[in-house]
Amino acid sequence: MAFKLLPLWRLPIRFIPIDLNHWSTIGGPDFVTIRIFSSLPFTTSVLRPQLSLPNFMTDPGKQPSQAAVLAAIHPQAMDGIITFDDTGLILSANSTTASLFACPIERLVGQNIKALMPSLFKDDGGDHDDQSSLRDWIGFRKEAIGLRSDGTTFPIHLVVSEFKVEGKSILAGIIRDVYDLNERQARLEAILNNAVDAIITIDDRGLIDSANPATEKLFGYQTEEIVGKNVKILMPNPYHDEHDGYLKNYQDTGIRKIIGIGREVVGQRKDGTVFPMHLAVSEIQLGERRLFTGIVRDISDLKKAERELAEANDRLEENVRLRTAELHEAQADLVRSEKFATLGKVSGGIAHEIRNPLNAVKTSAYYLLNAKSASPEKVEEHLHRIDRQVTVIDNVVTALSDVARMPDADLCPVNLSKLLRNVVSTVELPSNISVKFELPEDLPKVLVDVNQIVIAFRNLLRNARDAMILEGGMLRVVADVSDESVTFRIIDSGTGIEPEILKKILEPLFTTKARGLGLGLSITREIVEKNKGSLSVESEVGKGSRFGIQLKRG
């Protein structure tokens, strides 16, 4: 005999007739699965999602009894199931009910339902008295407090339906412990209600479904003012006019432009003011409903900080520009000052180097002009003196010209072995100074401007000679070869250079000699650098000095 449970929460649950004669074949190969569907807001199913029952499809003429069906359903149900009469007397209960109320089935049967959920009755604050019909509960979900046998309580949902057995009405109650559900819901509500960011959900039409308190604070609306309205009321143009189009385009194409991607947009408050905000949208599916959740954060402070940082950066850049201009001006002043100082130093050197020869020239000229009976020898002596002093002056002018007009080097590969010997031969050396060449026979070529490099080597050789002029010694010309360069060293065994003097020796116009402008080494360094090389100096007082010119191999 077929039966049908009355609708629960206006959702039908359908049982298909089965053949009780096949009941004994449970566990056999002809099982069939019956699914019980439900879309209740608080549960996914009243019973277990699937039950294994005998296959009645081969013999649809035979149907099981109600008792047999209930006997099969009861042990497998995830929720508590009890049956009771119109007075509330419990007729049966499944094992889940016994577990929920911590009471054996045999003790539950025969009790009144009031003992399990007294909160539903008026004398305990409920809405029913003992005499009113329990049929008023049929088809409704009742929220109640369950009472266990040990006196502890727990929240439950109760749904009552009616079915008939041999013409007699029986009430069935389905009980679910919602403690975990309530706790999760309370936790979720606490999170939403205390979230700093606004959290808004909308449906697939763009209508606001819910909003948390932070939304009210951020946009100035009460929740009831915006629920059911299009979310674009929270947006200024152009977002206001374009939003529905974005939503429809996503629904039509599935192409995400903002969903799952946070971005900066502009929001509009109830008073019409706008503010920058960060919006992150996600999509959720609740049954057949599709919702979109937006998490909104006011980034006004962040944007203000960014503006202030940008302004500070602009001010800093302007200050840097001004300071740079001031620095350039100060540097120009310093250069001008240094030029004047250098000019003064050069003028002093020139005055010293030129005045003395000029005085000698003037003296000889005066003698030649005023001597009444000068002998030919005296005349010749004074003429030679004039010639020598003019040569000295010419050398000073030439040195200054070399500094002022040093041309770019015309580099070409040259073997310096023979060239160095020629340069040494042009330098006058006293008899107490000997020369030793330590050059490899396979000395590689180097890239130099021959005319310039000769000047550099000659200056170093003269300095080495001057360092040994009194005591004499050995002048060594050495070459050290590496994979990329050749280093030529002019080594003397003279008096050496004091450390303090060594620091300044390559500076222009620095000299320790009684005569000279102090331009020789500075000219040498200028030449070497124009020839893509480098000049180095090492010295030890009392032992001599080593000047090195490193040049690239050609």
Buried (B, 14 or more C-beta within 10 A) or exposed (E): EEBEBEEBBEEEBEBEBBBBEBBEEEEEEEEBEBEBEBEBEBBEBBBBEEBEBBBBEEEEEEBBBBEBBBEBBBEBBBBBBBBBBEEBEBBBBBBBBBEBBEBEBEEBBEBBBBBBBBBBBEEEEBEBEEEEEBEEBBBEBBEBBBBEBEEEBBBBBBBBBBBEBEEEEBBBBBBBBBEEBBEEEEEEEEEBEEBEBBBBBBBBEBBBBBBBBBBBEBBBBEBEBBBEBBBBBBBBEEBBEEBBEBBEEBEEEEEEEBBEEEEEBBBBBBEEEEBBBBBBBEEEEEEEEEBBBBBBBBBEEEBEEEEEEEEEEEEEEEEEEEEEEEEEEEEEEEEEEEEEEEEEBBEEBBEBBBEBBBEBBEBBBEBBEEEEEBEEEBBEBBEEBBEBBBEBBEBBEEBBEBBEEBEEBEBEEBBBBEBBEEBBEEBEBEEEBEBEEEBEEEBBBBBBBBEBBBBBBBBBBBBBBBBBBEEBBBBBBBBEBEEEBBBBBBBBBBBBBEEEEBEEBBEBBBBEEEEBBBBBBBBBBBBBEBBBBBBBBBBEEEEBBBBBBBBBBB
